[in-house]
Amino acid sequence: MQNLLGGVKQLLGSKIHIPRHVYVLLAILLVAFDLRMQSVVNSVVDTPVRADAREYVLYAHNLKNYGVYSRSDTFTANGQANPVPDAKRAPLYPLFIALFLDKQPSAANIAAITRVQAVISTLTVLLVFLISRRILPMPLALTASALTAISPHLVTMNIYLLSETLFCFFVVLTILFIVKSAEKPGIVMPVFAGLALGASALTHPMLLYFIGPLVIFLFYSWDRNVGWKKVAAVVLGFSVLYGPWVARNISTLGTPGDNTLMLAALRTGVYVDMMYQKDPQSYGYPYRFDPRFEKTSKDLSSVLTEISNEFREAPAEQLHWYILGKPLTLWSWSNIEGPGDVFVYPVLSTPYRYLPQFKASHALMHAIHWFLVALMAGGICIAWLPPRWSGLSQEALFVTRAISILLLYHAAIMMISFPLPRYAIPMRPFLYIMSMLPIVLATRWILEKRSAHAGAV
């Protein structure tokens, strides 16, 4: 028996070689899963079904119990008779949480949802590695994955009934499929990329119009003879998934969608420094203090008129706010709308207050946050340098430019709307990936200088 086991061990040892980076990646994934699962198990959210989360739960509850996609408050007796269909929120996240709801949402349902979100968020770390290894040296690809794993914002989002965790997963998956579409012939991967993009837009409307700049970029990047087929496949995949939602809205509501959130975002975007008349008490919620808000945000014409008036009254201040103030606000550390720091809704208990690994990872990420944001901005610029300057391969150029197109699109959307830092959380994996690019360039430059100096000597 010992001889048999020895022979099997020797055979496996000679046939199977596991690269060292696989062990490191597994360790990163274990750390990511541990942080996320401990966070959802040990965090206590003060009234978890509130504000946006309450609307998501109402949509899921009404769909499951009444067969109507509606945010009507059927938790009260008055609302149970006739839920009114609407389309204010994208449907995929309510569909996701509906899978876990009983007839009446319970604490056990919320626990199940947050635990599954912790698993999805861990899978996102793996996807980040699969993208990073195509453009970065292995140590930096693992670094980007590790930063994603310990990011307090990405860890904490799992405790809430909010769409950011699912949205982040689908956005990263979209980029991965786009990368794979460039690597492989055929239209299977482009169709998957379109489906993933459609799922992203159905989770959060922020990515609805990304199909436009993406198609232009792909036409520019891919070979014209076969590239148009791949681009058509991306559009087909997106349309197959997003089209039924538009059809439902037209047949039920008589319109392709609800622009309530878009109008509110555009209108609130004119409040400089996110305050009404520079009143500190209004910080984060300026629209609550503005008596004219409802009147000036009722339709697109009213919103554009108000924006025009604000620019006419204080053009320099508004330009500074839109061009510089909003991007800095968007990528700031603290969530403005909640209790601050990495939390969206108040928490009664969180492991970030008492567990050493949480406190240490939080301190590290907080200390290097703005440094990483600056590196990300540099990475976006490097992606568009000529290859002879950046030293990037054709594959790396395609991947980094695809990511930069996404980040620039996201920045443009936020610059014309309300730049809540919460909306940047799903983009944080790309922050960590792109922040590695300047390090690659600087390291290569140093090595070349040393090599030239050694040759001269």
N, C-alpha and C positions, 0 to 999 in steps of 0.2 A: 504493500500500500504506500509506504514511504517513497519507494522508487517511482511509483506511478505519479504521486503528487509532485515529486521532484522533477520528473520529466515534463509534466504539464507546466510547471512554473518556468522551467528552462525554455520550453517552446514559446510560452506567452512572452517571456522576456526578450526572446530573439525576434519575435514577429511584431510586437506592439511597441511603438515608441510614442510617448505622449510628450509634446513640446512643453518646455518649462512655463511658457506664458499661459498655457491652459490652466495650470494649477493656480497661477496668480488671478486669472479671470474667475475661476470658481470661488476663490477666496473673496473677491470683490462682490460677486453675486450673493454669497452667503452674508456678507456684511450688509449689503443693500436690503436683503430680505429680512434680516434680523432687525435693522433699524425701522423698517416700515411696519413689520408685524408688531414689534414692541410699541411703536407709536400708536397704532390703532387700538391695541389691547389696553394700554395704560393711559391713554388720553381720555379726558371727559370733557366733551363740548357742552357749553352752556346753551341749552335749547338748540339742538342740532337741526331741527326742522324749522328754519326761519328764513326770511328774505328770499333770495334766489333758490335756496335749497327747498324751501316750502313749495315754491312753484313747480320745481322738478318733481317733487313727491306727489303733488296734486295731479299733474299730468299723468304720472304712472298709475296712481290710484284710480283716476277716472277712466283711463284706458282699460285697466284690468277689470274694473267692476261695472262700468257703464258702457264700455265699447266706444267712448268718445274721447278724442284727444282734446282736452280742455283743462284750463287752470281754474275753473269754477271751484269755489270752496265747498266741496261736498262733505267736508268733515263736520259742517254745521247742518242742522235740519233744513234750513231755508235753501241751501244749495243743492240738496240731493234730488229734488224733483226734476230739474232740467239743466244738466251741464251744457254750457254753450261752447261749441267747438271754436278754436282759435289757432293761431300759428305764431304766437309771440316767441316761443322757445323752440330751438331745433329739437327734433324728436328722438335722436339716437340715445342720448343719456337717459331720458325718461323710460325709453324701451328697455335699457339696460337695468335700471333699478326696479322696473316692474317685474323682472324675473325673480326677485327676492322678496316681494311684498306679499303679506297676507291680506285678508280682506280689509283689516285696519293695520296700518304700519305700526310695527312694534320695535322695541329695543333690540330684539333678536334679529329682526330684518336689517336694521341699521348696522349691527355688528357684522352680519354676513356680507353686506355691500362693501364696507370698509376693508374687510379682510381680502375680498376678491380684488379690490383696488390696489391693495398692497402687493398682490401677486402680479397684477398688470404693470405696476410701476417697476417692479423688479425685472420683468421681461423687457421693459424699455431700456434698462441699463445694458442688457445683452445686445439689443438692437444698436445702441450707441457704439458699442465695441465693433460690431460688424461693419458699421459705416467708417469708424475712425481708422481701422486697420488698413483701409484702402488709400488713405491719404497721409497717414502719420507713421513714423517709426514705432515699433511695437511698444517701447516704454511710454511714449506719449499717448498712444492709443489706449493703453491701460490706465494712464493718468486721467484722460478725459472720462473714461468709464468710471473710475474711482470717484472723481468729483461729482459725477451724476449720482453715484450711489449714496454719497454722504450729504448731498445738497439738502439743507434743512427745509427749503421751500418744497422740493419734490417729495420729501419724506412726509411733511406735515399735511400736504394737500389730500392725502389718502384718508384722513380722519373726517373729512367733510363730504356731504352729499352734494358735491359740485362737479362740474364736467371736466375740470382741468386735467385730472389724471388720465381719463379715457381719451381726451383730446390730444394730450401730449403723446400717448402711445400711437395713435393713428397718424399724427404728423410725422413722427420719427419713422414709422413704417412706410409712409408715403415716400420719404426721401430714400429709404433703403431700396424700395422697389424701382424708383427712378434710376438709382445707381445700377441696379441689376439689369435694367432695361438697356442701358448703354453697353453692358458687358456681354449680353447674350443676344443671339439672333432670334427672330420670331416676334410675335405680338403678345405672348402669354404674360410676360413680365410687365409690359406697358399697360395691359388691361388691369392687372393687379394694382399697378400704380394709380390708375384712374379710380378703381374701386376704393383704394385706401384714401385717396383725396376726397372722394365723395363721402366716405364715412367721416372724415375730418370735418367737412362742411356741415354734415348732418349732426355733428356733435357740438360744434360751435360755429356760428355764421362768419366768424372772423376770416375763415379761409375760403369763403364762397367764391370770391373773385380772383383767387390765386390761379385759377385755371388759365386766365388770360396771359399774365406774364410768364407762366410756366410754358405754355404752348409756344410763345414767341422765342423763349430761350432754347427750347428743344429743337425748333426749326433751325435756329442759328447754329446749334451745336452738332446735330446729327447729319450724316450723309444724306444729301437731297434725294438720292435714288430710292433708298429704303427707309429713310427717316420719316417721311410723311406717313407711311403706314403705321409706324410706331406712335407717332403723334396722334393719328386718328384713333388708334387703339386706346390711348390714354383718355381722349375725349369720350370715346364710347364707354369705357369703364366708369368714368365719372357720371355720364348721363344716365346709364343704366341704374345706378344707385340713387342719384339725386332726382332724376326725372319723376319717379312716383310721388315724391313729396310735393313737387310743384303741381302735378296733376291732381293730387288730393286737395290742395289749397284752392285750385281753380274750381273744381267741382263742388267743394264744400263752402268756400268763402267767396268765390267769384274773383279772386286775385291770386297771383303766383306766390305771394308771401306777405308777411307782416313787417312793416318798416318802423314799428314803434321804437325798438331798441336803437336802430340806426339813427333816427331823428334825435332821440335823447342823447346819444353819444356825440353827434355833431354839435348839438346845441350846448351841451355842457363843456365842450372843448374850448369855448371862448373865455371861460373863467380863468383868468391869469393866476397861476400858482394854486389852482384848484380852490379858490376862495371867492366868495361873493363880496365885492367892494372891499377886498383886502381885510375882511373880518376874520380873525383867527378862529373864532367859534364855528365858522362855516367850512373850515378846512376838510376837504374830502367829500363834503355834501353841500356844495354851494347852491344847488338847485332847490334845496329845501328852504333856503333863506330868501330866494328871489321870488317876489310876488307875481312877476310877469312870466315865470318860466312856462307854465302851461299854455299861456296865450302865444308865446313866441316859439313853441315847439310842436304846435298842432299839425303842421304839414311842412313839406320841404321848402316851399316858398317863404314861410314865416321864419324858418331856421336860417336860410341863406340871407334874408333881409337883416336878421339880428347879427349874424356874423359880419356882414358888410358894414353895419353901423358901428360895431365895436372896432373894426379896423380903421374906419374913418375917424373915430374919436381919438384912438391911441395907436397909430400904425407901428411906431417903433416898439412899443411894449408888447403888442400882439405878435409881431414878427419874432421878437426875441423869445417869447413864450412858445410859439409854434415850432421854431427851428431848433432852439437849444433847450429850452425849459422842459418841453414835453419828453424828448428822448431821455434826459437825465432823470426825470420823474418816473418814467416807465421802468427804467432799469435800477431804480433805487432799491435799497434792501428791504425797508419796512413796508408792509401792506397798509396803505393809507385808510382803507375803508373800515378796518377792524380795530382790534386792540393794539396793533403795531407789531413790529418784528415780523416773524414768519407766519403769523396767525391771521386768518380771515375772520372767523367768529371767535368770541372769547372762549377760553378754555379754563375749566376749574382745576384741571390737573393735566400735566404733560411731563414725559420723561426728560424733556429738555431742561427741567428745573432741578432734577436730582440725580439722573444717571450719568456717570462720568463720560461714557463714550458719546452720549448725546451732547453734553456740555462742551466736550473737546472738539467735536466735529463742527458744532455751531460756532465756536470761537475761531476756529481755523477759517471757515468759509466766510465769516463776517470780516475777518482781517484782510483777506485777499480779494474781496468782492470787486472793488473798483479797479484793482489791478487787472483782474480777469476781463472786466468790461472793456477796459482800454486795449487789452490784447485782442479781444474779439473785434473791435473796430479796426485794429491793424490787420487782423486776419482777413477781414472783408476786403480791405484795400489790396492785400497781397494776392488774393484770388484773381484779381483783374489785371495784375501785372503781366507783361509778356513772359512767356516761359523761360527765356534766356536770363531774365532778371530774378524770377522767383525760384527757378530750378525745379518746378513742379512737373511731374509727368502729365501726359494727356489725360489719363484717368483721374489723377488728383485734381487737375484743373477743372474737369467736368464736375466732380463731386463738390469741390469748394465753391464753385460758382453757383451750382444748384442751391446749396445751403445759403449762400450770400443773397441770392435772389429772394429766397424765402424770408430772410431776416430784414432785407430792405423793404419788401412788400409789407411785412408786419409793422415795421417802423413807420411807413407811409400811412397805413391805416390808423395807427395810434396817434400820429401827428395831426390828423384832421379830426380826431375824436377825443375821448376822455382817457388819458394815459394812466389808468390804474396799474400799479406794479403787479397786481394779481394776474393781469393779462399777459405779462411777460414770463410767467412761470412755465407754461408749456414750451417756451423757446429756450429754456435754460440748458437742455442737453446740447443745443447748437452753440450756445455761449461757451461751453466747456470745450467743444470740438474746435471751434474756430480760434479760441484763445491759444491753442497749441501751435498754430501756424507761425506766428512771429518767433516763437522759441525755436522751431525747426530752422527758419531762415537765419536767425542769429547764430545758432550752433554751427550751421554749415559755413557761414561767413568766418567764424572764429577758426574752424578747422582748416579752411582754405588759406587763411592768413598764416597760420602756424606752418602749414605745409610749404607755402611759398618761402617763408623765412628759413625753414630747415633746408630747403633746396638751395637758397642763396648762400647759407653758411657752408 
